């Protein structure tokens, strides 16, 4: 089976600084990959290369077999196929929660308004926020806004969801409600790539953990092995630091 996402010898620089170095990895359909590692290890840069929010200078990233940096790639079309959930929600503040979820299917996919509304309500129900459909983003808590952002990404019916530290901007008591929605998606078989510091979530939900440092994936392992017998010395140090906290 062809991997859904494939990184092949990917290199990325910011000026003199090399953020990703000869990085190769793949994600299969239905797989949940959690990317972890110390701050500045290249995790967010890596996930942002998948929908070309960050261009790469060398190597290749394939999505559904398509070279996403190829000259013939239609970027807007590509991004409709890749759901992306940011740290800071990025909702439109001037329209309601329901309109936030409906807007892309209507404008990008040409879905009829009544159909988009029906699907958006079902998605809000799924993330536990149907009762907030008419509220505006700023009337919601951070956890609620992030759940709306997940519903909005799902409205495009993407085959893969990317999460870039989706809980890092949240108060601790709101983290659980967002992780619970993500857990549900994983159980439904959604392909997911998640950059997160939530190690309990990683242990429960991931099929594979990628441990990064200095722009490289130093270890790829199932959670039971990563958390009990990490092979790389840097991963061992990372986990022992976590346990001390």
Secondary structure as the mmCIF struct_conf table of DSSP 4:
data_model
#
loop_
_struct_conf.conf_type_id
_struct_conf.id
_struct_conf.beg_label_comp_id
_struct_conf.beg_label_asym_id
_struct_conf.beg_label_seq_id
_struct_conf.end_label_comp_id
_struct_conf.end_label_asym_id
_struct_conf.end_label_seq_id
BEND BEND1 UNK A 4 UNK A 4
STRN STRN1 UNK A 5 UNK A 14
TURN_TY1_P TURN_TY1_P1 UNK A 15 UNK A 16
STRN STRN2 UNK A 17 UNK A 27
TURN_TY1_P TURN_TY1_P2 UNK A 29 UNK A 30
STRN STRN3 UNK A 32 UNK A 37
BEND BEND2 UNK A 38 UNK A 38
TURN_TY1_P TURN_TY1_P3 UNK A 39 UNK A 40
BEND BEND3 UNK A 41 UNK A 42
HELX_RH_AL_P HELX_RH_AL_P1 UNK A 43 UNK A 49
TURN_TY1_P TURN_TY1_P4 UNK A 50 UNK A 52
BEND BEND4 UNK A 53 UNK A 54
BEND BEND5 UNK A 57 UNK A 57
STRN STRN4 UNK A 58 UNK A 63
TURN_TY1_P TURN_TY1_P5 UNK A 64 UNK A 65
STRN STRN5 UNK A 66 UNK A 67
TURN_TY1_P TURN_TY1_P6 UNK A 68 UNK A 69
BEND BEND6 UNK A 70 UNK A 70
TURN_TY1_P TURN_TY1_P7 UNK A 71 UNK A 72
HELX_RH_AL_P HELX_RH_AL_P2 UNK A 75 UNK A 80
TURN_TY1_P TURN_TY1_P8 UNK A 81 UNK A 81
STRN STRN6 UNK A 82 UNK A 85
TURN_TY1_P TURN_TY1_P9 UNK A 87 UNK A 88
TURN_TY1_P TURN_TY1_P10 UNK A 93 UNK A 94
BEND BEND7 UNK A 95 UNK A 95
STRN STRN7 UNK A 96 UNK A 96
HELX_RH_AL_P HELX_RH_AL_P3 UNK A 97 UNK A 107
TURN_TY1_P TURN_TY1_P11 UNK A 108 UNK A 109
HELX_RH_AL_P HELX_RH_AL_P4 UNK A 113 UNK A 126
TURN_TY1_P TURN_TY1_P12 UNK A 127 UNK A 128
HELX_RH_3T_P HELX_RH_3T_P1 UNK A 130 UNK A 132
TURN_TY1_P TURN_TY1_P13 UNK A 133 UNK A 134
BEND BEND8 UNK A 135 UNK A 135
STRN STRN8 UNK A 136 UNK A 136
HELX_RH_3T_P HELX_RH_3T_P2 UNK A 137 UNK A 139
BEND BEND9 UNK A 140 UNK A 140
HELX_RH_AL_P HELX_RH_AL_P5 UNK A 142 UNK A 154
TURN_TY1_P TURN_TY1_P14 UNK A 155 UNK A 156
BEND BEND10 UNK A 159 UNK A 159
STRN STRN9 UNK A 160 UNK A 164
BEND BEND11 UNK A 165 UNK A 165
TURN_TY1_P TURN_TY1_P15 UNK A 166 UNK A 169
BEND BEND12 UNK A 170 UNK A 170
HELX_RH_AL_P HELX_RH_AL_P6 UNK A 172 UNK A 187
TURN_TY1_P TURN_TY1_P16 UNK A 188 UNK A 189
STRN STRN10 UNK A 191 UNK A 195
BEND BEND13 UNK A 197 UNK A 197
HELX_RH_AL_P HELX_RH_AL_P7 UNK A 199 UNK A 205
BEND BEND14 UNK A 207 UNK A 207
STRN STRN11 UNK A 208 UNK A 213
TURN_TY1_P TURN_TY1_P17 UNK A 214 UNK A 215
STRN STRN12 UNK A 216 UNK A 221
HELX_RH_AL_P HELX_RH_AL_P8 UNK A 223 UNK A 228
BEND BEND15 UNK A 232 UNK A 232
HELX_RH_AL_P HELX_RH_AL_P9 UNK A 233 UNK A 244
#
